[in-house]
Amino acid sequence: MSKPDLREWKDDLEKLIREKGNSKDDLIEIIHSCEKIFESIIPANNFINEQRAFVFRIQDEYKKLYQIRFGEEAPELPQENRDESIVVLGTPDLRKQSVREIAISITQPGEVVFDKDILEALKNQGRQLDTRNPTATISTILNGFKSDFTKVDEGMGAFRRLTIAESEDNRIRGIGM
């Protein structure tokens, strides 16, 4: 996948909103602009998700290799090498968006993901859930995205990402909307 163009879509949209009024034509122009912007964001979002998933999988594979070779978990990144810009996900919308984004980026359709894996990926990205029990929050959030995930019976905090056909079937039946 080629690297998509990144733009300041938010700035572009805010500028348009400031320039327009509330007439029928102005509102239609803003709505259509949002649709066009969303279409241009999709390739960038897909690119970032692919990059994130690749890095997460490589890290996971090498952590497992380290564990097998040396019989212990790999040490954490030393504090002096960490980026101190931690983003606290304090609002429900931010939590939902981030958890779903991560879960989709680290799984393929049909694969199982655990709440602990999502929590680890959030930490690796410098994001922190502002809750008492982060794994329970992650499970609750994924349980709400029935059009994308289904709870796996055999494991606590385990969710299977639905295939495209399953997801579409749920959308048609109005599940998870």
C-alpha positions, 0 to 999 in steps of 0.5 A, a space after each residue: 500500500 502506498 503512503 496516502 496524503 495526510 492533510 489538516 482535514 479538521 482545519 479545512 472543515 472548520 474554515 469552510 464552516 466559518 465561511 458558510 451560513 445556514 442556508 440550504 445550499 450552505 448546509 448541503 455544501 458542508 454535508 457533501 464536504 464532510 462526505 468527501 473528507 471522510 472518503 479521503 481519510 479512509 486510505 490514511 486510516 487504513 494505512 495507519 492501521 496496517 502499519 500499527 498492526 504490523 508493528 504490533 505483530 512483530 513486537 508480539 512475535 519477538 516478545 514470544 521468541 525472547 520468552 522461549 529463548 531466555 525463559 523470561 519476559 522481555 524487559 520493558 523499554 527503559 523510562 528514559 527512552 519512553 515518549 512521555 506524551 501519554 494520552 488519557 482516554 477519559 471520555 466514553 467516546 474516546 475510549 470506544 473509538 480507541 478500543 475499537 480502532 486497536 482491536 480492528 488493527 491487531 486482528 484479521 476477520 475471524 481472529 480472536 483478540 483478548 482484552 489484555 492484548 488491546 490494553 497492551 497495544 494501548 499502552 504501547 501507543 501511549 494511551 491510557 484508559 481512565 478507569 478502575 478496571 481497564 480490561 473490564 472496560 475493554 470487554 464492555 466496549 467490544 461487547 457493544 460492537 456486535 457488528 464487528 466482534 462476538 464474545 468467545 465462550 471459552 475465554 474471559 475477555 476474548 472476542 472474535 472479530 467477525 468476518 465481512 459476511 457475518 458483519 454485513 449480516 448483523 448490519 442487515 439484521 440491525 444488530 450492533 447498530 
